[in-house]
């Protein structure tokens, strides 16, 4: 088999007539082919991370409520991750250690970023906290590739093997911003206890998507080493040694399909189990999974059968979770929408013109949020999270979100215009179950027995140290958590007059903005990237007290100093008096407009 892999050829059909693939890419694809053909296990290896230490979870006896898995692959990822962690942690969790369940954030820093950038993100820019854990053995993740599934399943398997007592597993990316606080999310899931959120777009609603996926699955897709690209070979329907043409596979002579990495074509005879697939279902990769469904996806024989069948496909992240869940007893527990805000450019005219205006890295994807789109649409939708965010393109969205979320966290209220979670669906579907797909032949046809997984290689790298924690993984004292939390709870990435922004935010988002609503409340789309208004539980912003105390002390000092100077000037001569007043007028008594940072002016 090794010789067969070595003799495989790789062609580049990005131009008419074809040509040998670029040598460096061909070598990386050949190495991936050899590794795959030498693999003994039927299933791909999962990287089981020990997930230790987890100080906050261990202090609560291993009990956590939400496990958030965040995939970071962008230079700005730290800005969204740090913000989301603040909002999505249980209020008081870092202070009331062990007294209640908290949340855990597992961050996967894409291996494609390189060691220097990975270190910068994980060790410098992402704030060290007792509830944030950086995955120790990340993967190079390709858009639309199998590696997206492997990174997700690595995290789910690691959580299960760690024996964490969790309720929900929720995946996010560093292009997401939360639209909800932890209190809101707990309230919603308590109302729909035992349900999992997963977008499912059935064939009758989007036959074009199903046909496209079935066409891709007629070939074998394999990722080349280090996330450098894909090579495509003939699938089970083709004769051994068949070398596909790009026109057959993606319908055009181009290097890539949408935002994929480069694609080349090989005559490798690689066995793919693509045809051994039950009825497939499609939807978004962004999900919120209840604990029993996570167990099922990792350990059940049928789930592993689906995993094997989809290993060599394009866009498996849009089909794998849905296919496993619908073909299982958990079908009845699904809430078949993703509850995430996403705005597609197709609803605004020519999508290609939009993608050309923002850059090729956004081609085929949703619109990038700016302040206006966030304020007038995302903040008025009933979803849980919003995407897609890119501060490098529109930084104003972060400032807008900061003020909007400040209001939510300080007042414990929904801002005017934001409905409750899932309100767009609850009006016509109170149980959120009307669009669940019908039963399949596999719903009750598989014994519920765990699959014995092969041993996993977890590596020998030293355990990461949490800054401020004790060296032992045993629960640290409350004082250690309080010390570690100091300076880490501020959501803002640069110095700012926090009390001023809070005043502005409370004023701005307490106003009635109904005149800006454009009738898009029901506009959540079911695609990849894709109590009414009651007060929420009391929630104290963790960083307000320190800012307010410091500002008050500074104000008292300034007023006292000004009083002393004013008293002294009475005794001065007229000339000195005049000069003193000029100095005071320019130095102390500035207007509010002069005092505020320009970014805080509204």
N, C-alpha and C positions, 0 to 999 in steps of 0.2 A: 504493500500500500504506500509505503514511503517513496519507492521508486516512481509509482504512478503519480504521486503528488509532485515529485521533482520534475517530471516530464510534462506536466500540465502547461499549457500556453495561456497567455492572457492578452486579450485584444482591447483596444480602445476604439469604440465606435462613435466618439464625439464628432468625428468628421466622416464624410462619405468615403467609402472604400475600406475604412478600418486601418489600423496600424498597430504595431506592438505597443503594449502599455508602457508607460514611463517606468524605467527600470526600478527606481526606488519603491514605487507603489507596488509593482509586480512582485518584488521580493517580500514585502510585508504581507501581501495576499497569499503568496506561496507558503510562507511560514505559518499563517493561520490555517491553511489547508492541511499542512502536515500535522499540525497539532490536533486538528479535528479528526483526522483519519486515524491517528494513533490513540485517541481517547477510548478507554475501555468501558466506562459507564454509559448507560443508555441516556441518563439525564445529565445535563450540564452541571458542573460543580458550582455550588453556592458558597460564597465567602461568609462564614459565620463569625461575626465579630463578637468578642466576649462582652462588649458593652459594660466595661468596668474601668474605672469607678463611675457609678451613677449616684453621687452623694445625696441628692434630693430624693430620689426614688428609694434608695436604701434606707434613708432615715424614716420613711413611711412604711417600712416592711415590704418593699418591692411593689407597693400599690401605686399605680398611676391611673389617671383617667384617660387622657388623650396622649397618644404617641404621634408626634408630628415628624414625618420624614421629609426633609427639605433637600432638593437637589440643587447644588450651586455650581454654575458653570460660566458665570459672567463676572467681569472685573468689579461691577457695582454690587455684586450679590450681598456683600456685608451690609449695605444700607437697608435693603428690604428685610433681610434676616433679622438684624438687630431690632428693627421696628416691630416685626411680627411677633418675636419672642416676648417682648414686653406686653403686648396686647393679649396674646393667647395664653399666657400663664395665669394660673388661678391667683386671684388677688390675695396677697399675704403669704403666698407659698414659701417665699424665701425667708420670711420671718417666723412663721408658725411651723417650724420644721417638725415633721412627723405627726402633726396633729390632724392632718387631713391629706387626701390624695392630691397630688400635684400633676403636672404635665411634663413630658420629656420631649426634647427636640433633638433628633438625630440628623446631622448634616453630612451629606455626601458631597465632597469637593472633587469635581471632575478631574480625573487623572490626566486628561489632555492638557490641562493648564500648565503642567510642568511643575517641578519641585519648588522653584522659587515662588511662583504665583500661588501654589497650594499653601506654602508656608505663610505667605503674606495674608491670605484669606483666613486660614484656620487658626493661626497663632497670633496674629496681630489685629486684623480688622474685625473679625467676628469676636464679640466680647466674651471673655472667659466667664462662665457662669456655672453654678452647680446643676443646672437643668439642661445644659447644652453639651452634646457629645459629638465629636468629629469622628466619622467612620474611619477606621485605621487602614483599611485596604480598599481604596476606591477603584472604580473602573473608569476607563475612557468611554464615555457615553456618546453614542451617535444619535442624532435626530432620526427618528423612524426606524431605528435599529433594535436588534435583539438585546443589546446592552442596556437599553432602558428598562426592559423587563427584568434583567438579571440584577440590576442595582436595586430595584424595588423589592424583588424576592429575597435578595441578600438581607435587606433590612427587616422584612417580615419574619424570615426564618431566625434571624439573630434575636429578635424580641421574644419569640417563642422559646428558643433554646435557653434564653436568659431567665425564663420563668417569671417574667413580669406579669403582674395581675393588672391588665389594662382593659378598658372598655372599647375604645375606638382607635383605629390606625388611619391617619389622614395624611395624604401625600400633597406636597406643595413644591413649587420651584422658586428660585430667587427672582422670578419675574412676577410673583404674586404679592398682593397686599391684602391683608385681612379687612373685611368689611364689618366684622363682628368682634365682640369681646368674648372672653372665656365664659362669662356669665350667660350671655345670649346663647352660645353654642350648647352649654350644658342644659339650659332650659329647653331648647328645641329637641335634643336627643332624649331628654327625659319624657317629653311628650310622645315621641315615637320610639320608645324603648325597644331595643333588639333589631332595629332596622338598619340597613346599610344603604348609603347613597352612591348610586352608580348610574351614569348616563347610559341609556340603551336606545339606539336609533334602529327601529325595526326595518326590515327589507322593504315593506310596502311604502314607507315614508321616504326612503333614500335608496332606491334600487341601483342608482349609478354608483354609489359607494360600494355596495356589495359586489357589483360586477367588477369594479376596479380591484378590490382586494382578491377576488377569486382569480383574476388574471395574474396578479403578482404571485399568488400561491402556486401557480403552475410551474414556477421556476424555483431554484434553490438560491437563497441569498445568504452570503456568509460575510461577516465583518472581518476586515483585514486587521493586522496587528496595530495596536496603539491608536485605534480609532482613525486610521488613515483613509479608509474608504470601504467599499463593498466589492465583492466579485460575485457575478451571477453565473450559475451553471444550469444545465438542463435538469428538469425535475423528473419525477417518476413517469410522466407521460412521454418522455423523450428517450431516444436510443442512447446507449452508453457512449460517452465521448462527444455528445452533441454540444456545439458551441453556439449559444444564443446570439441574436443580433439585437441591438438596442431598439430597433423599430418594433420588434416582437415583444420586447419587455416593457419599455416605457413609452413607446409610440413616437419617438423622435430621436434624432442623432444629437445628443447633448451629453455633456459630462455627467449631469446630475438629474435627479428628479426632484423638482421643487427645491427644498433646502437641504437635500441629502449631501453627504460627502461624495467624492468622485466614485463613479461606478465603472468597472471594467468587466470583461466577459471571458469565461474560461470553458475549456473542454473537460474539466475535471469530472470524474465519475464519483460524485459524492452522493451517497444515499440520503434522501430526505423523506421524512414521514409526513409530508404536507397533506397527503390524501387521507391519512388516518385521523380525520377530524370529524367530530359530530357536527350537528347544525351550528353554524357560527353566528354570533351576534356582535354588533359593532357599537361603538360609542366613544366616549372620552376616557382618557387615562386617569383623569383626576377624580379620586374617589374618597369616601369615608367609610371604612369597613368595620363592622362589628366583629368582636373578638372570635366568635365561632366560625365566621366565614374566613377569617385569616388562617385559622387552623386548617380548615378544609382546603384552602388553596395551596398550602405548603405540604400537607401530609396525605391527602387523599389520593388513592391510585388513579381515579378518573382525572383529577386535576393534573397529575403528573403525565398522564397520557396526552392531555391537551398541550402541556408544556413541550413535550417531545415533538408534537405535530407542528408547533408554531416556531420552533427554534430557527429554522431557515426561511423566514418570511420577512417581507418588508411591512412596516407599520404594525408589528405584533402588539404594540401598546394600545391599539384601538380595538383589539378583538379578544385578547386573551382573558382578561378579567371578566368580561361580559359572557364569554362562552363558558367558562367554568361556572359562574354564578347561576346563569339561567338553566344550565343542564345539571341542576343540583336541587336538593330540598330547600336551599336558601332562596330559591326563586321568589317565593311568596313574601320574603322579608325585605325585598328590594324597594327602594324609592328610586324609580328609574329616570332621574334627572340629576345633573351634576351640581346644581345650585351654585354655580360660579358665574360671575358676570364676565362676558366677553362680547366685544363688538366687532362684527365682521365687516370689512370694507365693501363687500358685495351689496350691502344694504344702502350704500351711499353713492352708487354709480359704478364706474369702471374700476374694479379692484386692481387691475394691472397698473393703472396710473397711480393709484395710491402706493402700491408696493415700490414702483419706480421712484417715487418721491422720498421714501424713507430708507431705501437701501435693499440690496439683495438678501441680506441676512433675515429680513422679515417676509420674504416672498412666500405666499401661500398661507400666511398666518393672519392672526387678528390684528385689529388696529392697536397701535400703541397708545396708552392712556396719556393724555395731557391734563392740565388742570381743568379745562373747560369740560372735556368729556367725563372726567371723574366727577366733577361737581354736579353736572346736569343729568348724568345718566347712571354711572356706576354707584354713586351714593344714594340713588333713588330706586335701586333694584332690590329684589328680595333674596339675592344670593348671599353666600357666606364669604367668598373671596373674590377678588377681581384680578384679572390679567388682561393685557400684558403690559408690564411696566419696564421702561428703560430710561433711567435718569440721564444717560448719555445723550439721548435724543430729546426728551422732555423732562427736565429736572423740576419744573414747576409743580408736577403732580405730587412730589414728596412734600413740599411746603403746604399744598392744599390739603393733603391727607393728614398732615401733622395737626393742623388747626381743627379739622373736622373730627379727628379721633380724640383730641384733647377735650372737646365738648362732650363727647360720649362718655369718656372715662371720668370726667369731673362732675357731670350732672347725673350720671346713671340713667340717661334718657336717650331715646331714639331721636336724632335730629329731625326737624321738620322735613318731610319728603321721603324718609327712609321707612319702608314697611317692615313688618316682621319677617323672619326667615320663611321662605317658601310661600309668601302671600300671593305671588303670581299664580300659584297652582292651587292653593287651599280653597279659593273661592268656588272652584268647580270640582275639586277633588279633595274633600276633607281628610281622607285617609291616605292620600298620595299613593294609591295603588291601582288606579284605573288603567294605566298604560303599562302595567307589568306584562311581559310576554306570556303567552299561554304555555301550559306544561309541555315538556318534551319527553321522549321515551326514556331518557336517562335520569329523570327526576328522582325516582325511587329504585332504580335498577342496580345500584352499586352498594356493596356493604360498607358501612361506616367504620372502616378499620384504618389505623395509621400505617403509612408506608415507612419501612425501615430505611432511612437514608444512609448512604455511604459516609464514612468519616470525612470530615471537612478539614482542610488545612487552614488553621487560623493564624499561622505565622508565629514568629517569636519576637516581634518588636516589643520594646518595653511599654508598659502601660502609660497612657498619657496622664499627666498630673493636672489636677484642677487647682488653679491658683487660689491659695488660701485654705485649701482643704487639708485634713490630716492625711498622712500617707496610707493609713489602713483604710480598706473599703468599708469598715464599720461606720455606722451613722455618726457624723461629727456633731459637736455640741451646737446649740443655737447661736452662741456667740460667734462661732466660726462662720456660719452662714451670714449673719448680720454684717460681719467685717467684709466678707467677700462680696456682698451685695452693694456695699457703698461705692457709689460712682458708676455702677453698672446698669442702673435702672432707667437712666435718662434715654429717651427714645431719640433725641436729637443728636445728629452727628457733628454739630459744630456749636460753639457758644451762642446762646441767644437769650434775650430777656424773656424768660419763660412766663413770668406773671403777666407781661404785656400781651404776649401771644394768646394766652388763655383768655384774657379779657376780650381781645379782638375776636377770637374763635367763638366764645360764648355769645357775643353780640351778633356775630355774623350768622351762625347756624341756629340761633334762636328766632331769627326772622322767618317770616313765611316766604318760601321760595316757590310756591306752587305755580307762579306765573312762568317758571322756567321748564315745567314738565311738558314733555312733547309726546305723551301718550305711549311711552315705551316700557311701561311697567311689566308687561307680559312678554318682553322681548328677549328673555334668556334663550339662547340657542343651544340645542343639544348636539354640540360638536366639540371636537378637541379644542383645546385652547379655542379644549373652548374651555299669647294675649295681645291684642292690637294696641300698639303704642303704650303699653303699660310701662311703668318705671321698672328698671332692672334692679337687682339686688345692690345693696350699698357697696360701693367700690371706691376705695381711696387711692388716688394716684400716688404711686410710690415715691415720686421725686419732687412733689410739690413742697413738702415741709422744709426740706433743705434749701430750696431756692427762695422760698418766702422768708425764712429766718435770715438768710444772708442779706437779702435785699432790704429787710426792715432794719437790720443792724447798720448797713451802709447808709440808709436814709437818715437814721438818728445821728450818726457821726457827722454827716454832711450838714444837717440843719444846725447842729451844735456849733460846728466850725463857722458856718455862715453868721450865726448870732454873735460869736466872739469877734469876728472881723468887723461886723457892723458897729459893735460897741466901740471898738478901737478907733474906727474912722471918725467918730464924733470928736475925739481929742486931737485929731490931726489938723495940720494947716490946710487952708483951702486948696492949695495946689496939690498937695499930697492926697487930700480927700477926693479931688476930682479924678486923679489918676487911679486911685483905689476903686472908685465906683466904675470907672471904665473897665478895669480889670475884672471886677466882680460881674459886671454885666455880660462880659464875653466868656467868662470862665465858669460861673456857677449857675446863673439863671438862664439856661438855654430853654428854648421852647420844647414842647413834647415832640414836635416834628423833627427838631435837631437831635433829640436824644435817641429816638428809635432808629434801629437798623433799617436801612432801606427795604429789606425783605419783609419787614413787619408792617409796612405801610399799606393800608388798604383803602 
